[in-house]
Amino acid sequence: MNTSIYIAKRYLFSRKKMHAINIISGISMLGVFVGSAALIIILSVFNGFEKVILALYNNFTPELKIEPAIGKTFDPNTPYLKQLAHDPALFSYTQALEEKALIRYGDRQFIGTVRGVSNDFLKNKQLDSTIQNGSFTLNAGTVPYAVIGATVQNSLGVNINDQLSHLQIYSPRRKTVNSINPEDEFIRLPISVSGIFAIQQDFDGLVIAPLSFTRDLLDEPVEISSLELNFKPRTNIDKQQQEIQNKLGKNFLVKNRYEQNTELYKTLNYERWFTFLILTFVLIIAIFNIIGSLTMLVLDKRKDIAILTSLGAGKPLIQGIFFFEGMLISITGCIAGIIVGLVFCVLQQQFGLIKMGSALMVIDAYPVDIKFTDFILVFLTVTGIAVIASGISARLSVKGLDEIKQDL
């Protein structure tokens, strides 16, 4: 074993009675332990929130979305798009038509987005998990129904149990009508509400309705706003995206989930890294306490240092002792913190120890998603900071070496 490491271990894990130096070193180790555990737990919780949010978004966000590069609508009846509809790799092929509209319920009104979808939209079995009240029903026989977002419901005060009251949806006519009555300038269609969903503000202003209803409302018999494609498991989405984009050319945009929700992914990523940086600063303060601990250890071990130098130990050996002492304090605290953080995260996953409150419908406990890369990141962060702090302490340890020799 390296002499410097051996002596450093003896100083740190001495079985003799506790001294003030040992207590200070223990406090430094405790700081690293708490910081490392906190980093693991908070990063895992952020991973959990990201997973939950993206899962909710993915209920309304297809794996690939085809939109026109210019304009708002396009004709889906081209030969290639018809052929694409029968691709064996597809799980669902949804035609969507959406537009802003005036929505009235009783004496209240709201400007929202009406999205008409074809039947394949309902193949997503996770849609029911977004429902707060009612069910995700768009057709009952020949009768169309709408499912509205929580923002629409809060603005209009919709009661889905009142079968006599309907949403009245207004959309401007495409053809000009000369009439004294302003309402003649709009197409107005009533529709009953079957359910209320809640995801996030970007989606909660939607009214989901059958495609046929939306075509009548917008007076758009052929064209659509987008094609939403979901694929069977183990399909290479990137390859499919590139292939479809090449076939469609520059007149269309084929977007994956990241490209459809760029701001969301950026926000989640920024929040994660800002939190990591803040906790890293706390960890830096904890680890740099080691400098103070080692400085006091140098003063306490002046006699030992003098004896070692008299026996022929050079500056590299003395520096090595205090460098490895600092590294041992940091690595021991880090590994213990990582283990405790992992145990806590597993317990939170299994038993939901920390609750978020009964008012939240989607999840009742803080979600946790454990990623191996987080453990590597925390360990490397602690090691990097510890190398710097221990290096500074090691250099300070030999500054007064000549004076120490004279004292002996």
JOLIN-V777983 format. One record per run of one state. SS is the DSSP state (2 for helix, 1 for strand, 0 for the rest). FROM is the first residue (numbers start at 0). LEN is the number of residues. Records with the same first field share a line. If there is no record, write none. Layout:
# JOLIN-V777983
SS = FROM-LEN, FROM-LEN
This chain:
# JOLIN-V777983
0 = 0-2, 12-7, 58-5, 68-5, 74-4, 84-5, 105-2, 117-1, 123-3, 134-4, 140-2, 156-10, 172-9, 197-8, 218-5, 224-1, 231-5, 260-1, 300-1, 310-4, 351-3, 355-9, 365-6, 397-3, 407-1
2 = 2-10, 19-39, 78-6, 118-5, 126-4, 149-7, 181-4, 210-8, 236-15, 256-4, 261-39, 301-9, 314-37, 371-26, 400-7
1 = 63-5, 73-1, 89-16, 107-10, 130-4, 138-2, 142-7, 166-6, 185-12, 205-5, 223-1, 225-6, 251-5, 354-1, 364-1
